[in-house]
Amino acid sequence: MTNPSAQPSGGNNGGSGLAPNIASLLCYICVPIIAIIFLVIEKENRDVRFHAWQSIFLTIAFFAIYIVLWILLLIPVIKYLGMILLAIVGLGGLALWILLLIKAYQGERWQIPVIGEYAEKQANA
């Protein structure tokens, strides 16, 4: 979902002193540490807060998925299925992460289904 009110890189700097698109991009790097830092220091810019929350929720979701997949690897009958799923989820996660980095840098609020809705609620709270 595109946010037409997003500021370009030279726009309104928030509590971090960074342009909103740069701060949003950084939320997806070194997750969840940087995202939490931006939640603490960025009180006004809802775009940055959205990306920070989405980044945190995505990290939690991937962590849960990886736990389930690693458990599948322990079951001999479906070990190879687990390995294939682990590779697919890993590559899909990498592609999603790159897409989120690009969209955040462009100043867009691209919502991941389900996770993006929760992030939107938290950013506006």
GUGU-625654 format. One record per residue (C-alpha): residue number from 1; residue in one letter; x, y negated, z negated. Coordinates in steps of 0.2 Angstrom, whole numbers, plus 5000, padded with zeros to 4 digits. Each point is the difference from the previous one (the first is absolute). Example, Ala and Ser with C-alpha at 12.3 -4.5 7.8 and 13.67 -1.06 7.14 Angstrom:
BEGIN
<1,"A",<5062,5022,4961>>
<2,"S",<5006,4983,5003>>
//
This chain:
BEGIN
<1,"M",<5000,5000,5000>>
<2,"T",<5007,4983,5005>>
<3,"N",<5000,4986,4989>>
<4,"P",<4999,4984,5010>>
<5,"S",<5004,4989,4985>>
<6,"A",<5017,5008,4998>>
<7,"Q",<5014,4988,5000>>
<8,"P",<5015,5001,5012>>
<9,"S",<5017,5002,4994>>
<10,"G",<5002,4981,4997>>
<11,"G",<4984,4999,4991>>
<12,"N",<4995,4998,4982>>
<13,"N",<5013,5007,4988>>
<14,"G",<4994,5009,4985>>
<15,"G",<5006,5002,4982>>
<16,"S",<5015,5011,5007>>
<17,"G",<5006,4985,5011>>
<18,"L",<4999,5011,5015>>
<19,"A",<4989,4999,5016>>
<20,"P",<4985,5011,4997>>
<21,"N",<5004,5011,5015>>
<22,"I",<5017,5003,4993>>
<23,"A",<4994,5004,4983>>
<24,"S",<4986,5011,5007>>
<25,"L",<5013,5010,5010>>
<26,"L",<5011,5002,4985>>
<27,"C",<4986,5008,4990>>
<28,"Y",<5002,5015,5011>>
<29,"I",<5019,5002,4996>>
<30,"C",<5006,5008,4984>>
<31,"V",<4982,5004,4995>>
<32,"P",<4994,4999,4987>>
<33,"I",<5013,4989,4992>>
<34,"I",<4999,4985,5012>>
<35,"A",<4981,5001,5001>>
<36,"I",<4998,4999,4981>>
<37,"I",<5012,4985,5000>>
<38,"F",<4990,4991,5013>>
<39,"L",<4984,5004,4990>>
<40,"V",<5008,4992,4985>>
<41,"I",<5007,4984,5008>>
<42,"E",<4987,4997,5014>>
<43,"K",<4984,4995,4992>>
<44,"E",<4992,4989,5014>>
<45,"N",<5004,5008,5017>>
<46,"R",<4987,5014,5002>>
<47,"D",<5008,5006,5016>>
<48,"V",<5016,5004,4991>>
<49,"R",<4990,5008,4985>>
<50,"F",<4990,5010,5013>>
<51,"H",<5016,5007,5007>>
<52,"A",<5008,5004,4983>>
<53,"W",<4984,5009,4994>>
<54,"Q",<4999,5010,5017>>
<55,"S",<5018,5005,4999>>
<56,"I",<4998,5006,4982>>
<57,"F",<4984,5010,5004>>
<58,"L",<5008,5007,5015>>
<59,"T",<5015,5006,4990>>
<60,"I",<4989,5008,4987>>
<61,"A",<4990,5009,5014>>
<62,"F",<5016,5006,5008>>
<63,"F",<5007,5006,4984>>
<64,"A",<4984,5010,4996>>
<65,"I",<5000,5008,5018>>
<66,"Y",<5019,5005,4998>>
<67,"I",<4997,5008,4984>>
<68,"V",<4986,5011,5008>>
<69,"L",<5011,5004,5015>>
<70,"W",<5014,5005,4989>>
<71,"I",<4989,5011,4990>>
<72,"L",<4995,5008,5017>>
<73,"L",<5018,5004,5003>>
<74,"L",<5001,5011,4984>>
<75,"I",<4986,5011,5007>>
<76,"P",<5009,5013,5011>>
<77,"V",<4985,5004,5011>>
<78,"I",<4997,4982,5006>>
<79,"K",<5018,4994,4998>>
<80,"Y",<5003,4996,5018>>
<81,"L",<4983,4991,5001>>
<82,"G",<5006,4989,4986>>
<83,"M",<5016,4996,5009>>
<84,"I",<4991,4995,5016>>
<85,"L",<4988,4989,4990>>
<86,"L",<5014,4992,4990>>
<87,"A",<5009,4996,5017>>
<88,"I",<4984,4993,5007>>
<89,"V",<4996,4989,4985>>
<90,"G",<5018,4994,4999>>
<91,"L",<5000,4994,5018>>
<92,"G",<4983,4993,4999>>
<93,"G",<5005,4991,4984>>
<94,"L",<5015,4993,5009>>
<95,"A",<4989,4994,5014>>
<96,"L",<4988,4992,4989>>
<97,"W",<5013,4991,4990>>
<98,"I",<5008,4993,5015>>
<99,"L",<4983,4994,5006>>
<100,"L",<4996,4992,4983>>
<101,"L",<5017,4991,5000>>
<102,"I",<4996,4993,5018>>
<103,"K",<4982,4995,4995>>
<104,"A",<5006,4992,4984>>
<105,"Y",<5014,4990,5009>>
<106,"Q",<4987,4994,5013>>
<107,"G",<4989,4993,4985>>
<108,"E",<4986,5013,5003>>
<109,"R",<4990,5009,4987>>
<110,"W",<4999,5017,5008>>
<111,"Q",<4990,5011,4988>>
<112,"I",<5004,5018,4998>>
<113,"P",<4983,5009,4999>>
<114,"V",<4994,5003,4982>>
<115,"I",<5017,4993,4993>>
<116,"G",<4998,4983,5008>>
<117,"E",<4983,4998,4992>>
<118,"Y",<5006,5003,4983>>
<119,"A",<5015,4988,5003>>
<120,"E",<4988,4987,5007>>
<121,"K",<4990,5001,4984>>
<122,"Q",<5015,4999,4989>>
<123,"A",<5007,4985,5010>>
<124,"N",<4984,4990,4998>>
<125,"A",<4998,5004,4981>>
//
